[in-house]
């Protein structure tokens, strides 16, 4: 027998899911709102508890149809929504019929491993979901050992961050910390800091980006604050030859991260 279908856009469950778009509501319940088949699969693979799955078979994409049963089995609770009710809670122009409420958690700093050649990303004070999500994807792509975010305005649980990251938010350890505490933790573990600044004298590709290293990026409008720049072991610039005098922070961060990956991928030169 089919599950009871929620049709009303004013149903309490529908209202709760809409409410969870707001940061205050998510933090109060200690949950995240995750939409999309790929994103939900990655959340579960990362050990997140799927407390609720709202599903709408009429909206299933091919990918959603293939993994819906797996997600239904993993969910503590599942509820079927009619198309009109699902449209009310979805944030996407072309939803794939799956939205979940998952537990919000982050690993403790003490649980991280700190390899001698560890690569980390620090997003200091970034707030735009698109930039956060894009940088999370880049950090995942290069295999960062962890990602750190600072700033009270940074909202990692924003559903648009989850969407922009395409689930990469769950693929790497991501920790939100105070700026001073993070700098102290990185210094204690011998992690070199490489900061980006358009006023730097050294191009990013000429800087050594091997060993235990954290790439630090800041907001596009103000850039990194003085404390991060002062703590940096290296400050690098991305040369530009056109009329543009700045790059999107997600682009800047990706360039430095992939240069670090390139340097780390080079075969060791033979001695003698």
Secondary structure, 3 states (H helix, E strand, C coil): CCCCEECCCCCHHHHHHHHCCCHHHHHHHCEEEEECHHHHHHHHHCCCCEEEEEECHHHCCHHHHHHHHHHHHHCCEEEEECHHHHHHHCCCCCCCCEEEEEECCCCCHHHCCCCCCCEEEEEECCCCHHHHHHHHHHHHHHCCCEEEEECCCCCCCCHHHHHHHCCHHHCCCEEECCHHHHHHHHHHCCCEEEEECCCCCEEHHHCCCCCCEEEEEEECCCECCHHHHHHCCEEEECCCCCCCCCCCHHHHHHHHHHHHHHHHHCCCCCCC
